[in-house]
Amino acid sequence: MVVLEQFLAKVVEQIVNPIILLLVASAFITFLWGVFEFIKDAGDGKARETGRQAIYWGLIGLVVMFGAYGIINVALKTFNIDQKVAPLTAPR
């Protein structure tokens, strides 16, 4: 059971967390791009709507990613899996 816990902790640490970080960064960049477009094209209604949609989808992405991060942490704590475990080693 310890090996499984170590494996799951390593998967979360090495794969899941970087993917979540990348998706959070892309959602934040989308949000900032929407703000830029919204301000830049303040006089044009259609371009302003495009900026508003980018802001909306950027915020949705951030909420989803932070929610996923929270759910993963709740699951890890529920099953008593520590993310800072020793590296996987072969049994002796």
N, C-alpha and C positions, 0 to 999 in steps of 0.2 A: 504494500500500500504506500510505503514511503517513496518508492521509485515513481509510482504514478503521480503522487503529489509533487515531487520534484520535476517530473516531466511537464505537468500542467503549469506549474509556476514558470518554468523556462519558456514554454510556448507563449504564455501571456507576456512575459518580460521581453522576449526576443522578437515576437511576431505581432501579437495583437496590439500592444502599446504603441509601437512605431506606426502601425497602420492607422490607429486612431489619431495619433499626432499629425500624420500627413493629411488625413481627412479634415481635421479641425483647422489646420493651416489653409487648406484649399477653401473651406467654407468661409473663413475669415477674410481671405483675399477676395472671394466673390462678394462678400458684404462690403468691403472697402471699395471695390470696383463699382458697385451699385451706388454707393454714396457719391463717388466721384462723378459718375454719369448723371445722377440726379441733380447735383449742384451745377455741373458744367452746362447741361442743357435745360436750365430752369425755365427758359422761354418756350421751349418746344414740348408740347403735351405728349406726343408719341414717344419721344426719346426719354422724357421724364418717366413715363410709365415703364419703359424698359429698365431704367435705373431702379425704380421702385420694386420691380419683380426680382431683380438681382439682390436687393437688400432683403426682401422677403425670403428668398430661397437660401441666402447666406445665413440668416437667422435660424431658419428651419434646420439647416445642416448643423449649425452649432448646437442647437438644442438636442438633436438626435445623437450627435457624437458624445456630448457630455452625459446624456442619458445612458448610452451604451457603456461608457466608462464607469458610471455609477453602478449599473447592473452587474458588470463584470466584478467590480470590487465587492458588491454585496454577495455575489455567488462565491467568491474566493473566501470571504470571511465566514459564510454559512458552512462551507465544507472544511474550514480550518486549514486553508492552503496559504502558506506564507510565501510571498513573492521573493523574499530574500533568503532563499534556502541555498544550501551548499550545491555546487555543481554535481551533475549526474556522474556517478562513479559505478563501476562494475562491482557486483557483490563479491565478497571474498570468501 
